[in-house]
Amino acid sequence: MIALSAHRTFTTLFLAMLLFAAGSSIGRGQQTVFNVPSAEVLDQGKRYMEWDASLGDSALSGSFTPRSSNGLGHGVEAGVGISSFNFPNAGEVVVTPTVKWKFFESTAHGVVLFGGEQMFLPVERRTYGIGSNAYLEAAKSTKFGTRVGVGVYDFTAQVIDRANRAGVQASIEQTINAKFSLAADWYSGNTSIGFTNVGGAWKMTRSLSVMAGYGLGNHGLMQGNHSILVTVGWNPEFTRGGVAR
């Protein structure tokens, strides 16, 4: 039984990584600030890949999640994330296809309206069937390099808490120069995503960027509900507008 489980886990990871390496057009594969979806949408044919890592809290929890995002055109971006390298929940595998749609943009006023849907497909150590997250957000950019986003979210039961949860999501990004920017985002609620994340991003080369920050839980800070966040992003042509990542 152990051998069969190990084989199934390896097969699942192998197939998921094939999708990731191929730049599959299924997407938490979307571009985010830290955790909250970003107003950025890749142009058709563009690809962005990143590796997210977190480490912290008194229980010594951590995760490492690869993601791939792809521009499909007409304001649509999709991708895939593979949540499988977690501890203490080692062996848990969740594939997260996502699609994001920027359905309105006013360049003159710096306003963008976008929304999306994220599916959660547990394939190993399943604690629920299929979950989802839908959101809707508005973002405003200024001539000073600031972009602020505010929206609402809804998660089905068992994804971030035992019951269905809805709330507010928000983000702010500030460009300092062509190489460096500051950012923060926030999910409301006392759930597994209820955090304020703050940090900065450094565009090391045309294609490579590094983002680092710290996450502070909406509850349980004294019990260790906080973590270090690091993201390494790679885009072969790195043509994204707005705030540098």
Contacts in CASP RR format, 6 or more apart in sequence:
PFRMAT RR
TARGET T0000
AUTHOR 0000-0000-0000
METHOD contacts of the structure
MODEL  1
MIALSAHRTFTTLFLAMLLFAAGSSIGRGQQTVFNVPSAEVLDQGKRYME
WDASLGDSALSGSFTPRSSNGLGHGVEAGVGISSFNFPNAGEVVVTPTVK
WKFFESTAHGVVLFGGEQMFLPVERRTYGIGSNAYLEAAKSTKFGTRVGV
GVYDFTAQVIDRANRAGVQASIEQTINAKFSLAADWYSGNTSIGFTNVGG
AWKMTRSLSVMAGYGLGNHGLMQGNHSILVTVGWNPEFTRGGVAR
8 124 0 8 1.000
9 91 0 8 1.000
9 93 0 8 1.000
9 124 0 8 1.000
12 84 0 8 1.000
12 93 0 8 1.000
12 123 0 8 1.000
12 124 0 8 1.000
13 82 0 8 1.000
13 84 0 8 1.000
13 93 0 8 1.000
16 80 0 8 1.000
16 82 0 8 1.000
16 84 0 8 1.000
16 93 0 8 1.000
16 95 0 8 1.000
17 66 0 8 1.000
17 82 0 8 1.000
19 26 0 8 1.000
19 68 0 8 1.000
19 80 0 8 1.000
20 49 0 8 1.000
20 66 0 8 1.000
20 67 0 8 1.000
20 68 0 8 1.000
20 80 0 8 1.000
20 81 0 8 1.000
20 82 0 8 1.000
23 47 0 8 1.000
23 49 0 8 1.000
23 68 0 8 1.000
23 70 0 8 1.000
23 79 0 8 1.000
23 80 0 8 1.000
24 68 0 8 1.000
24 70 0 8 1.000
24 79 0 8 1.000
24 80 0 8 1.000
25 70 0 8 1.000
25 71 0 8 1.000
25 72 0 8 1.000
25 78 0 8 1.000
25 79 0 8 1.000
26 78 0 8 1.000
26 79 0 8 1.000
26 80 0 8 1.000
26 97 0 8 1.000
26 98 0 8 1.000
27 67 0 8 1.000
27 68 0 8 1.000
27 69 0 8 1.000
27 78 0 8 1.000
27 79 0 8 1.000
27 80 0 8 1.000
27 81 0 8 1.000
27 96 0 8 1.000
27 97 0 8 1.000
27 98 0 8 1.000
27 99 0 8 1.000
27 118 0 8 1.000
28 65 0 8 1.000
28 67 0 8 1.000
28 81 0 8 1.000
28 83 0 8 1.000
28 96 0 8 1.000
28 98 0 8 1.000
28 118 0 8 1.000
29 67 0 8 1.000
29 68 0 8 1.000
29 69 0 8 1.000
29 78 0 8 1.000
29 79 0 8 1.000
29 80 0 8 1.000
29 81 0 8 1.000
29 96 0 8 1.000
29 97 0 8 1.000
29 98 0 8 1.000
30 37 0 8 1.000
30 38 0 8 1.000
30 67 0 8 1.000
30 69 0 8 1.000
30 77 0 8 1.000
30 78 0 8 1.000
30 79 0 8 1.000
30 98 0 8 1.000
30 99 0 8 1.000
30 100 0 8 1.000
30 116 0 8 1.000
30 118 0 8 1.000
31 37 0 8 1.000
31 38 0 8 1.000
31 40 0 8 1.000
31 41 0 8 1.000
31 42 0 8 1.000
31 48 0 8 1.000
31 69 0 8 1.000
31 77 0 8 1.000
31 100 0 8 1.000
31 240 0 8 1.000
31 245 0 8 1.000
32 38 0 8 1.000
32 185 0 8 1.000
33 171 0 8 1.000
33 173 0 8 1.000
33 183 0 8 1.000
33 184 0 8 1.000
33 185 0 8 1.000
33 197 0 8 1.000
34 171 0 8 1.000
34 183 0 8 1.000
34 184 0 8 1.000
34 185 0 8 1.000
34 197 0 8 1.000
34 199 0 8 1.000
34 211 0 8 1.000
34 213 0 8 1.000
34 215 0 8 1.000
34 229 0 8 1.000
34 231 0 8 1.000
35 185 0 8 1.000
35 187 0 8 1.000
35 193 0 8 1.000
35 195 0 8 1.000
35 197 0 8 1.000
36 169 0 8 1.000
36 170 0 8 1.000
36 171 0 8 1.000
36 185 0 8 1.000
36 186 0 8 1.000
36 187 0 8 1.000
37 100 0 8 1.000
37 114 0 8 1.000
37 115 0 8 1.000
37 116 0 8 1.000
37 135 0 8 1.000
37 137 0 8 1.000
37 169 0 8 1.000
38 171 0 8 1.000
38 173 0 8 1.000
39 102 0 8 1.000
39 112 0 8 1.000
39 114 0 8 1.000
39 137 0 8 1.000
39 139 0 8 1.000
39 141 0 8 1.000
39 147 0 8 1.000
39 149 0 8 1.000
40 240 0 8 1.000
40 241 0 8 1.000
40 242 0 8 1.000
41 71 0 8 1.000
41 75 0 8 1.000
41 76 0 8 1.000
41 77 0 8 1.000
41 100 0 8 1.000
41 101 0 8 1.000
41 102 0 8 1.000
41 114 0 8 1.000
42 48 0 8 1.000
42 69 0 8 1.000
42 70 0 8 1.000
42 71 0 8 1.000
42 77 0 8 1.000
42 240 0 8 1.000
43 71 0 8 1.000
43 73 0 8 1.000
43 239 0 8 1.000
44 71 0 8 1.000
44 72 0 8 1.000
44 73 0 8 1.000
44 74 0 8 1.000
45 70 0 8 1.000
45 71 0 8 1.000
45 72 0 8 1.000
45 73 0 8 1.000
46 70 0 8 1.000
46 71 0 8 1.000
46 235 0 8 1.000
46 237 0 8 1.000
46 239 0 8 1.000
46 240 0 8 1.000
47 68 0 8 1.000
47 69 0 8 1.000
47 70 0 8 1.000
47 71 0 8 1.000
47 235 0 8 1.000
47 236 0 8 1.000
48 68 0 8 1.000
48 69 0 8 1.000
48 70 0 8 1.000
48 233 0 8 1.000
48 234 0 8 1.000
48 235 0 8 1.000
48 240 0 8 1.000
49 66 0 8 1.000
49 67 0 8 1.000
49 68 0 8 1.000
49 69 0 8 1.000
49 233 0 8 1.000
49 234 0 8 1.000
49 235 0 8 1.000
50 66 0 8 1.000
50 67 0 8 1.000
50 69 0 8 1.000
50 231 0 8 1.000
50 232 0 8 1.000
50 233 0 8 1.000
50 234 0 8 1.000
51 64 0 8 1.000
51 65 0 8 1.000
51 66 0 8 1.000
51 67 0 8 1.000
51 231 0 8 1.000
51 232 0 8 1.000
51 233 0 8 1.000
52 63 0 8 1.000
52 64 0 8 1.000
52 65 0 8 1.000
52 66 0 8 1.000
52 67 0 8 1.000
52 229 0 8 1.000
52 230 0 8 1.000
52 231 0 8 1.000
53 62 0 8 1.000
53 63 0 8 1.000
53 64 0 8 1.000
53 65 0 8 1.000
53 229 0 8 1.000
53 230 0 8 1.000
53 231 0 8 1.000
54 62 0 8 1.000
54 63 0 8 1.000
54 227 0 8 1.000
54 228 0 8 1.000
54 229 0 8 1.000
54 230 0 8 1.000
55 61 0 8 1.000
55 62 0 8 1.000
55 227 0 8 1.000
55 228 0 8 1.000
56 62 0 8 1.000
56 224 0 8 1.000
56 226 0 8 1.000
56 227 0 8 1.000
56 228 0 8 1.000
57 223 0 8 1.000
57 224 0 8 1.000
57 225 0 8 1.000
57 226 0 8 1.000
57 227 0 8 1.000
58 223 0 8 1.000
58 224 0 8 1.000
59 88 0 8 1.000
59 224 0 8 1.000
60 87 0 8 1.000
60 88 0 8 1.000
61 86 0 8 1.000
61 87 0 8 1.000
61 88 0 8 1.000
61 227 0 8 1.000
62 86 0 8 1.000
62 87 0 8 1.000
62 227 0 8 1.000
63 83 0 8 1.000
63 85 0 8 1.000
63 86 0 8 1.000
63 87 0 8 1.000
64 85 0 8 1.000
64 86 0 8 1.000
65 81 0 8 1.000
65 82 0 8 1.000
65 83 0 8 1.000
65 84 0 8 1.000
65 85 0 8 1.000
66 81 0 8 1.000
66 82 0 8 1.000
67 79 0 8 1.000
67 80 0 8 1.000
67 81 0 8 1.000
67 82 0 8 1.000
68 79 0 8 1.000
68 80 0 8 1.000
68 81 0 8 1.000
69 77 0 8 1.000
69 78 0 8 1.000
69 79 0 8 1.000
70 77 0 8 1.000
70 78 0 8 1.000
70 79 0 8 1.000
71 77 0 8 1.000
71 78 0 8 1.000
72 78 0 8 1.000
75 101 0 8 1.000
75 102 0 8 1.000
75 103 0 8 1.000
76 99 0 8 1.000
76 100 0 8 1.000
76 101 0 8 1.000
76 102 0 8 1.000
77 99 0 8 1.000
77 100 0 8 1.000
77 101 0 8 1.000
77 102 0 8 1.000
78 97 0 8 1.000
78 98 0 8 1.000
78 99 0 8 1.000
78 100 0 8 1.000
79 97 0 8 1.000
79 98 0 8 1.000
79 99 0 8 1.000
80 95 0 8 1.000
80 96 0 8 1.000
80 97 0 8 1.000
80 98 0 8 1.000
81 95 0 8 1.000
81 96 0 8 1.000
81 97 0 8 1.000
81 98 0 8 1.000
82 93 0 8 1.000
82 94 0 8 1.000
82 95 0 8 1.000
82 96 0 8 1.000
83 92 0 8 1.000
83 93 0 8 1.000
83 94 0 8 1.000
83 95 0 8 1.000
83 96 0 8 1.000
84 91 0 8 1.000
84 92 0 8 1.000
84 93 0 8 1.000
84 94 0 8 1.000
84 124 0 8 1.000
86 92 0 8 1.000
89 125 0 8 1.000
91 124 0 8 1.000
91 125 0 8 1.000
92 122 0 8 1.000
92 124 0 8 1.000
92 125 0 8 1.000
93 122 0 8 1.000
93 123 0 8 1.000
93 124 0 8 1.000
93 125 0 8 1.000
94 120 0 8 1.000
94 121 0 8 1.000
94 122 0 8 1.000
94 123 0 8 1.000
95 121 0 8 1.000
95 123 0 8 1.000
96 118 0 8 1.000
96 119 0 8 1.000
96 120 0 8 1.000
96 121 0 8 1.000
97 118 0 8 1.000
97 119 0 8 1.000
97 121 0 8 1.000
98 116 0 8 1.000
98 117 0 8 1.000
98 118 0 8 1.000
98 119 0 8 1.000
99 116 0 8 1.000
99 117 0 8 1.000
100 114 0 8 1.000
100 115 0 8 1.000
100 116 0 8 1.000
101 114 0 8 1.000
101 115 0 8 1.000
101 116 0 8 1.000
102 112 0 8 1.000
102 113 0 8 1.000
102 114 0 8 1.000
102 115 0 8 1.000
103 113 0 8 1.000
103 114 0 8 1.000
103 115 0 8 1.000
104 111 0 8 1.000
104 112 0 8 1.000
104 113 0 8 1.000
104 114 0 8 1.000
105 111 0 8 1.000
105 112 0 8 1.000
105 113 0 8 1.000
106 112 0 8 1.000
109 140 0 8 1.000
110 140 0 8 1.000
110 141 0 8 1.000
110 142 0 8 1.000
111 138 0 8 1.000
111 139 0 8 1.000
111 140 0 8 1.000
111 141 0 8 1.000
112 138 0 8 1.000
112 139 0 8 1.000
112 140 0 8 1.000
112 141 0 8 1.000
113 136 0 8 1.000
113 137 0 8 1.000
113 138 0 8 1.000
113 139 0 8 1.000
114 136 0 8 1.000
114 137 0 8 1.000
114 139 0 8 1.000
115 134 0 8 1.000
115 135 0 8 1.000
115 136 0 8 1.000
115 137 0 8 1.000
116 134 0 8 1.000
116 135 0 8 1.000
116 136 0 8 1.000
117 132 0 8 1.000
117 133 0 8 1.000
117 134 0 8 1.000
118 132 0 8 1.000
118 133 0 8 1.000
118 134 0 8 1.000
119 130 0 8 1.000
119 131 0 8 1.000
119 132 0 8 1.000
120 128 0 8 1.000
120 130 0 8 1.000
120 131 0 8 1.000
120 132 0 8 1.000
120 133 0 8 1.000
120 159 0 8 1.000
121 130 0 8 1.000
121 131 0 8 1.000
122 128 0 8 1.000
122 129 0 8 1.000
122 130 0 8 1.000
127 158 0 8 1.000
128 157 0 8 1.000
128 158 0 8 1.000
128 159 0 8 1.000
129 158 0 8 1.000
131 155 0 8 1.000
131 156 0 8 1.000
131 158 0 8 1.000
131 159 0 8 1.000
132 155 0 8 1.000
132 156 0 8 1.000
132 159 0 8 1.000
133 153 0 8 1.000
133 154 0 8 1.000
133 155 0 8 1.000
133 156 0 8 1.000
133 159 0 8 1.000
134 153 0 8 1.000
134 154 0 8 1.000
135 151 0 8 1.000
135 152 0 8 1.000
135 153 0 8 1.000
135 154 0 8 1.000
135 169 0 8 1.000
136 151 0 8 1.000
136 152 0 8 1.000
137 149 0 8 1.000
137 150 0 8 1.000
137 151 0 8 1.000
137 152 0 8 1.000
137 169 0 8 1.000
138 149 0 8 1.000
138 150 0 8 1.000
138 151 0 8 1.000
139 147 0 8 1.000
139 148 0 8 1.000
139 149 0 8 1.000
139 171 0 8 1.000
140 147 0 8 1.000
140 148 0 8 1.000
140 149 0 8 1.000
141 147 0 8 1.000
141 242 0 8 1.000
145 174 0 8 1.000
145 175 0 8 1.000
145 242 0 8 1.000
145 243 0 8 1.000
146 172 0 8 1.000
146 173 0 8 1.000
146 174 0 8 1.000
146 175 0 8 1.000
147 171 0 8 1.000
147 172 0 8 1.000
147 173 0 8 1.000
147 174 0 8 1.000
147 242 0 8 1.000
147 243 0 8 1.000
148 170 0 8 1.000
148 171 0 8 1.000
148 172 0 8 1.000
149 170 0 8 1.000
149 171 0 8 1.000
149 172 0 8 1.000
150 168 0 8 1.000
150 169 0 8 1.000
150 170 0 8 1.000
151 168 0 8 1.000
151 169 0 8 1.000
151 170 0 8 1.000
152 166 0 8 1.000
152 167 0 8 1.000
152 168 0 8 1.000
152 169 0 8 1.000
153 166 0 8 1.000
153 167 0 8 1.000
153 168 0 8 1.000
153 169 0 8 1.000
153 187 0 8 1.000
154 164 0 8 1.000
154 165 0 8 1.000
154 166 0 8 1.000
154 167 0 8 1.000
155 161 0 8 1.000
155 164 0 8 1.000
155 165 0 8 1.000
155 166 0 8 1.000
155 191 0 8 1.000
155 193 0 8 1.000
156 164 0 8 1.000
157 163 0 8 1.000
157 164 0 8 1.000
160 191 0 8 1.000
160 192 0 8 1.000
160 193 0 8 1.000
160 194 0 8 1.000
161 191 0 8 1.000
161 192 0 8 1.000
165 189 0 8 1.000
165 191 0 8 1.000
167 187 0 8 1.000
167 188 0 8 1.000
167 189 0 8 1.000
168 186 0 8 1.000
168 187 0 8 1.000
168 188 0 8 1.000
169 185 0 8 1.000
169 186 0 8 1.000
169 187 0 8 1.000
169 188 0 8 1.000
170 185 0 8 1.000
170 186 0 8 1.000
171 183 0 8 1.000
171 184 0 8 1.000
171 185 0 8 1.000
171 186 0 8 1.000
172 183 0 8 1.000
172 184 0 8 1.000
172 185 0 8 1.000
173 181 0 8 1.000
173 182 0 8 1.000
173 183 0 8 1.000
173 242 0 8 1.000
173 243 0 8 1.000
174 181 0 8 1.000
174 182 0 8 1.000
174 183 0 8 1.000
174 243 0 8 1.000
175 181 0 8 1.000
175 242 0 8 1.000
175 243 0 8 1.000
175 244 0 8 1.000
176 182 0 8 1.000
178 203 0 8 1.000
178 244 0 8 1.000
179 202 0 8 1.000
179 203 0 8 1.000
179 244 0 8 1.000
180 200 0 8 1.000
180 201 0 8 1.000
180 202 0 8 1.000
180 203 0 8 1.000
180 244 0 8 1.000
181 200 0 8 1.000
181 201 0 8 1.000
181 243 0 8 1.000
181 244 0 8 1.000
181 245 0 8 1.000
182 199 0 8 1.000
182 200 0 8 1.000
182 201 0 8 1.000
183 198 0 8 1.000
183 199 0 8 1.000
183 200 0 8 1.000
183 201 0 8 1.000
183 211 0 8 1.000
183 243 0 8 1.000
184 196 0 8 1.000
184 197 0 8 1.000
184 198 0 8 1.000
184 199 0 8 1.000
185 196 0 8 1.000
185 197 0 8 1.000
186 194 0 8 1.000
186 195 0 8 1.000
186 196 0 8 1.000
186 197 0 8 1.000
187 193 0 8 1.000
187 194 0 8 1.000
187 195 0 8 1.000
187 218 0 8 1.000
188 194 0 8 1.000
188 218 0 8 1.000
189 218 0 8 1.000
190 218 0 8 1.000
190 219 0 8 1.000
194 217 0 8 1.000
194 218 0 8 1.000
195 215 0 8 1.000
195 216 0 8 1.000
195 217 0 8 1.000
195 218 0 8 1.000
196 215 0 8 1.000
196 216 0 8 1.000
196 217 0 8 1.000
196 218 0 8 1.000
197 213 0 8 1.000
197 214 0 8 1.000
197 215 0 8 1.000
197 216 0 8 1.000
197 229 0 8 1.000
198 213 0 8 1.000
198 214 0 8 1.000
198 215 0 8 1.000
198 216 0 8 1.000
199 211 0 8 1.000
199 212 0 8 1.000
199 213 0 8 1.000
199 214 0 8 1.000
199 229 0 8 1.000
200 211 0 8 1.000
200 212 0 8 1.000
200 213 0 8 1.000
201 209 0 8 1.000
201 210 0 8 1.000
201 211 0 8 1.000
201 243 0 8 1.000
201 244 0 8 1.000
201 245 0 8 1.000
202 209 0 8 1.000
202 210 0 8 1.000
202 211 0 8 1.000
203 209 0 8 1.000
203 238 0 8 1.000
203 244 0 8 1.000
203 245 0 8 1.000
204 210 0 8 1.000
206 237 0 8 1.000
206 238 0 8 1.000
207 234 0 8 1.000
207 235 0 8 1.000
207 236 0 8 1.000
207 237 0 8 1.000
207 238 0 8 1.000
208 232 0 8 1.000
208 233 0 8 1.000
208 234 0 8 1.000
209 232 0 8 1.000
209 233 0 8 1.000
209 234 0 8 1.000
209 235 0 8 1.000
209 238 0 8 1.000
209 244 0 8 1.000
209 245 0 8 1.000
210 230 0 8 1.000
210 231 0 8 1.000
210 232 0 8 1.000
210 233 0 8 1.000
211 229 0 8 1.000
211 230 0 8 1.000
211 231 0 8 1.000
211 232 0 8 1.000
211 233 0 8 1.000
211 245 0 8 1.000
212 228 0 8 1.000
212 229 0 8 1.000
212 230 0 8 1.000
212 231 0 8 1.000
213 228 0 8 1.000
213 229 0 8 1.000
213 230 0 8 1.000
214 226 0 8 1.000
214 227 0 8 1.000
214 228 0 8 1.000
214 229 0 8 1.000
215 226 0 8 1.000
215 227 0 8 1.000
215 228 0 8 1.000
215 229 0 8 1.000
216 225 0 8 1.000
216 226 0 8 1.000
217 225 0 8 1.000
217 226 0 8 1.000
219 225 0 8 1.000
231 245 0 8 1.000
233 245 0 8 1.000
END
